[in-house]
Amino acid sequence: MNFDRLFEIKSNTLEVKSGDILISEPFLSDFYFTRSVIFLVDHNEETGSLGVIINKRLSLNINDIIDDFPKFDGDVFLGGPVATDNIFFIHTLGVMIPDSIEIRDGIFWSGNINTVKALIREGFVTKHDIRFYIGYAGWDAGQLVSELKRNSWLVGEMPSKLILRTNPAKMWSEFVNAMGEKYKFWDKFPINPNDN
């Protein structure tokens, strides 16, 4: 897929908003955030920010985690280091799921899990409609802006349809290459600089 026309990079900006994408710089070596792409669910300069890592799929199915969940071919992702004993989800089902919050253009956060289960049982949900996350990424007030000042993240926008349909294993690399010549060398760096 040609991402060049689909992905808008707002590099070197300190202005972020809910629905933006954060792309980690290549030397960020944290267990959770190495080569990560984060969908920013909420950003408020006074209260902080919340997002989920959208490119780190685990070798688990949602049925491996929730006992009473209906049979569903639903991937589970490593969402972040906060509240790792909880499951979170983003979806495109909108008003079909009560208590959902629209983050941007048809991408929704959370909602009534019992309705999700019922819709799955009735065959109204596919794996491209919903993704599940263990934990989330959180920043205190001012913390994310501080990390942006240190160039830990690039800020971008991505069409909503790609958030749930891009291959997670290739997402970081494809987005980096879509940024243009200035960033193409990022993809060449080894994950561990000592391997060079």
C-alpha positions in Angstrom: 0.0 0.0 0.0 1.3 3.5 -0.8 1.1 5.5 2.4 2.7 8.6 1.0 -0.7 10.2 0.2 -2.5 8.7 3.2 -0.4 9.7 6.1 0.3 13.2 7.1 3.3 13.8 9.3 3.3 16.8 11.7 6.9 16.4 12.7 8.6 18.7 15.2 5.2 19.9 16.5 4.3 20.2 20.1 0.6 20.4 19.2 -1.2 17.1 19.6 -4.8 16.2 19.8 -7.0 13.2 20.3 -6.9 10.9 17.3 -3.3 11.7 16.4 -0.7 9.0 15.9 2.6 9.0 17.8 5.6 7.3 16.1 8.5 6.5 18.4 12.0 7.5 17.3 14.2 4.5 16.5 16.4 4.6 19.6 13.6 4.6 22.1 14.5 1.4 24.0 11.7 1.0 26.5 10.2 -2.5 26.5 6.7 -1.1 25.6 7.6 1.8 23.3 10.5 0.4 21.1 9.3 1.0 17.5 5.8 1.7 18.6 2.9 3.4 17.0 0.4 4.9 19.4 -3.2 6.0 18.7 -3.8 9.0 21.0 -7.3 8.5 22.6 -7.2 11.6 24.7 -5.0 14.6 25.1 -5.5 17.4 27.6 -2.7 19.7 28.6 -4.1 20.1 32.1 -5.0 16.4 32.9 -2.6 14.5 30.6 -2.8 12.0 27.7 -3.9 8.5 27.1 -3.3 6.2 24.1 -2.9 2.6 23.0 0.0 1.0 21.2 -1.6 -0.2 17.9 1.3 -2.2 16.4 2.3 -4.8 19.0 0.1 -7.8 18.5 0.4 -10.5 21.1 0.2 -14.2 20.4 -3.2 -14.3 22.2 -6.8 -14.4 21.2 -9.4 -12.5 23.2 -10.9 -15.9 24.1 -7.5 -16.8 25.8 -8.1 -13.8 28.2 -11.8 -13.5 28.9 -13.4 -16.9 29.8 -17.0 -16.0 29.0 -16.3 -14.2 25.7 -18.0 -15.6 22.7 -15.8 -17.4 20.1 -14.1 -14.6 18.1 -11.0 -14.4 16.0 -10.0 -11.2 17.7 -6.4 -10.2 18.1 -5.1 -8.8 21.4 -2.4 -6.1 21.5 0.0 -4.8 24.1 -1.7 -1.5 24.7 0.8 0.0 27.2 2.3 -0.2 30.7 -0.7 1.2 32.6 -3.6 -0.9 33.9 -2.3 -4.1 32.4 -4.9 -6.1 34.3 -7.6 -4.5 32.2 -8.8 -5.0 28.6 -9.5 -1.9 26.5 -10.8 -1.7 22.9 -11.2 0.6 19.9 -13.7 0.0 17.2 -15.7 1.3 14.3 -19.1 0.1 15.5 -20.1 3.5 16.8 -23.7 3.9 18.2 -24.2 0.1 18.0 -22.2 0.0 21.3 -23.6 2.2 24.0 -21.2 4.4 26.0 -18.7 4.5 23.2 -16.7 7.7 22.7 -15.8 8.8 19.2 -12.2 9.8 19.0 -12.1 10.7 15.3 -13.9 10.0 12.0 -15.5 6.7 12.9 -13.0 5.4 15.4 -14.5 4.8 18.9 -13.0 4.1 22.3 -14.6 1.6 24.7 -18.3 1.1 25.3 -20.5 -1.5 26.8 -18.7 -4.9 26.7 -21.9 -6.9 27.1 -23.2 -5.3 23.9 -19.9 -6.2 22.1 -20.4 -9.8 23.2 -24.0 -9.8 21.9 -23.0 -8.3 18.6 -20.2 -10.9 18.2 -22.6 -13.8 19.0 -25.0 -12.5 16.4 -22.3 -12.2 13.7 -22.3 -8.4 13.4 -18.6 -7.9 14.2 -15.4 -8.9 12.4 -11.8 -8.6 13.5 -11.5 -5.5 11.3 -14.2 -3.7 13.3 -12.6 -4.0 16.8 -9.2 -4.4 18.4 -8.5 -5.3 22.0 -5.6 -4.0 24.1 -4.0 -5.1 27.4 -3.2 -1.9 29.3 -2.7 1.6 27.9 0.0 4.3 27.6 -0.5 7.3 29.8 1.2 10.6 30.4 0.8 13.1 33.2 0.0 16.7 32.4 2.9 18.2 30.4 4.8 14.9 30.2 4.0 14.1 26.5 4.9 17.6 25.4 8.2 17.2 27.3 8.8 14.0 25.4 8.0 15.7 22.1 10.5 18.4 22.9 13.1 15.7 23.3 12.1 14.3 19.9 11.0 11.0 21.3 7.9 11.0 19.1 6.8 12.2 15.7 3.1 13.3 15.5 1.0 12.3 12.5 -2.5 11.8 11.3 -3.7 8.6 9.6 -7.0 7.9 7.9 -9.3 6.1 10.3 -9.7 3.1 8.0 -6.0 2.3 8.3 -5.9 2.2 12.1 -7.7 -1.2 12.2 -6.6 -2.5 8.8 -2.8 -1.9 8.6 -0.6 -4.9 9.3 0.7 -4.3 12.8 4.0 -6.0 12.1 4.9 -3.6 9.3 3.2 -0.5 10.6 6.2 1.3 12.2 8.4 0.7 9.2 5.8 1.6 6.6 4.9 4.9 8.4 8.5 5.8 8.9 9.2 5.3 5.2 6.1 7.3 4.3 7.5 10.3 6.1 9.9 11.0 3.2 13.6 11.1 2.7 14.3 12.9 6.0 13.3 9.8 8.0 14.0 6.8 5.7 17.3 6.1 7.4 15.4 5.5 10.7 14.2 2.1 9.3 17.8 1.1 8.7 18.9 1.4 12.4 19.1 -1.9 14.3 16.6 -2.2 17.2 19.6 -2.8 19.4 22.5 -0.4 18.4 25.0 -2.9 19.9 24.1 -5.3 17.1 25.5 -2.9 14.5 
